[in-house]
Amino acid sequence: MSETAATPTRRRGKRPPQGEPVIDRALSLLDAFDVTRRHLTLRELSELTSIPVSTTLRLANRLLGWGALERDEAGRYSIGLRLLEVASLAPRGHGLRQTALPFMSDLGAVTHQHVQLAVRDGLEATLVERLSAHRAVHVRYRVGGKMPLHATGMGLALLAFAPAEVQDELLARPLHSEPDKRLIPASAMRRTLAEVRKERVAIFRRTELEMLVAVAAPIFDEHDEAVAAIGVLLPEREAQPRRLSYAVRIAAQGISRALDAPSAALPPTALRT
């Protein structure tokens, strides 16, 4: 059977020819929300998911009852707090966050800017925590949001220590810098990743309203696999990359030690191999 024949084609407002599991349709309602669409009407939910209004209403009511959705006085839906409660149980998020917070606080006290924690999720990174000072610069990515692996300091720290097949899959795609969208040759990216592996720290510069510098380091678990990255983000005019690199690497090593990573027992100078 061909792939086209095996995958039913969805038409707006129509049930797929072979039906669709209720759980998939309910999840598609939740997936309709994003940072630009925090509140949606019933009709908007129906249009965004191509689910009939009557079915959308029935599913939304079930999600309301469970707490996955909330509804305001105007009848608009938003993500419910019950999902936050469930998300807090994710071991790659909450447990790691609890271990990392003291080290993040120490970095925040030194930099007075943003200190971030991220994990790799496939070919992207997910930001799981951020501590920010009052005078910290504007940032592009929100907690819970996705970040590119190739165009952020956190992403580079994760990508450099990702499995070879992950690196090969990503580097086989066209990679562009942000925000100027310049094509990054795969050979140049491999050289960057090799440098990150050597130093165990990534330094990345990006122009927003002003030049920003991100310094990030990988965090390892008991199998010495990179499970997260910790980093700081600050204006270049305030950055001292060499000093920050050492501080971030020490913080990452401390978190790794708390996670029983074998390499965390080595002195920082021994890690630069």
Salt bridges, closest charged atoms under 4 A:
GLU20 OE1 - ARG10 NH1 3.16
ASP34 OD2 - ARG37 NH2 3.44
ASP72 OD2 - ARG76 NE 3.03
GLU85 OE1 - ARG82 NE 3.87
ASP121 OD2 - LYS146 NZ 2.37
GLU129 OE2 - ARG97 NE 2.25
ASP168 OD1 - ARG190 NH2 3.01
GLU169 OE2 - ARG173 NH2 3.68
GLU178 OE1 - ARG140 NH1 2.81
ASP180 OD2 - ARG182 NE 3.04
GLU199 OE1 - ARG272 NE 2.94
GLU208 OE2 - ARG140 NH2 2.68
GLU208 OE2 - ARG206 NE 2.57
GLU210 OE1 - ARG237 NE 3.14
GLU222 OE2 - HIS223 NE2 3.50
GLU236 OE2 - ARG205 NE 2.89
GLU238 OE2 - ARG135 NH1 3.22
GLU238 OE2 - ARG237 NH1 2.91
